Amino acid sequence: MAARRSGGAEGNERLTAITGAVLLVLLAVEGYTIPRIGRLLTLHVFLGMLLLGPVTLKAGSVLYRFARYYTGSEPYRRSSAAVAPGWPCWSPRSWPAW
């Protein structure tokens, strides 16, 4: 049985999705502590510190995917072709959102 490769565009997509799920749960609990901040201050601060790792990992994986896509890496361009074929236009992204 051959070892399954866990890197590349598929691995990055999986890492981004799992990190997003972890963030969703942690942010929900963090949001629960906000109205009860007087009693749950310690938990709130602990969760805030705990969120630093997953937020950094999520930002890093998304920025890596962005960089690989725009430098023309074929696996990263191909994996997102089902969403939007071809290179996206930069002009709408540069307009202000007023």
N, C-alpha and C positions, 0 to 999 in steps of 0.2 A: 504494500500500500504506500503510495507516494505521499510525502508530507505536503500539506496544503500551504501554499504561500499566503502570508498574511499582510504583505506590504502592497505598495503601489496604490493606484487610484481606488481600488475596492477596499483596501485596508484603511485608507484615509477616510473614505466615506463611512465605513463602519465605526471608526474612532470618533468621528464627528457626531454621528447619530447616538452612540452610547453616552458620550460626554453630554450631549444635549438632554438626554433622559435623566441623567444624574443631576444636572443643573435644574431641571424642572422640579424634581422632588425637593432638592435643597432650597430652592427659592420659594417653593410653596410653604415649607416649614418656616423659613425666615419671615415670610409675609404673615404667617400666623402669629409670630411673636411681636409684631409691630403694635397692634392695639393693646397688647398686654405687656408693654415694655417695662412697666414698673416691677412686675413680678418675674418676668422672663429675661431680664437684662443680660444675665450671664449666658444663657442659651443663645440669645440674639448675637452677642459678641462672638461666642464660640462658632456659631454657624457662619457668621461673616468672615471669620478667619479661615474656616474650612472651605468656603467658596472660592478663595483665591486660587487654589490649585486647579479645580475644574474650569474656572473662567479662563485662566492662562492657557490651559491645554486646548480648550475650544477655540480661542482666538488664534493660537498657533497653528492648529490644524486647518482652520479656514483660510488663514493668510498663506499657508503653504500651498493649499489647493488653488487659491487665487493666483499665486505667483507661477505655479506650474502650468496653469491653464493659459495665462497670458504670455508665457515664454514659448508656447507652442508644443508642449509635451503631448504627444499623441494619445497616451492612455487617459490623460485628464480631459482632453478635448473630446475624445470618443465617449467617455462615461457620461458626459452631460449633454450629448447630442440628442437624447430623447426629450430633454426639456426644451432646449432652444438650439436648433441646428445652426451651425456656423458661428462666426465670431460676433458677439453682441456689439451693438453700436455704443460708442463712448459718449456721444453728444447728449442723450437724455440723462446720463449719469452726472454730467457736469453742470446741468441747469439747476438753479436754486429751487427749493421746494416751497415756494411762496404760494 
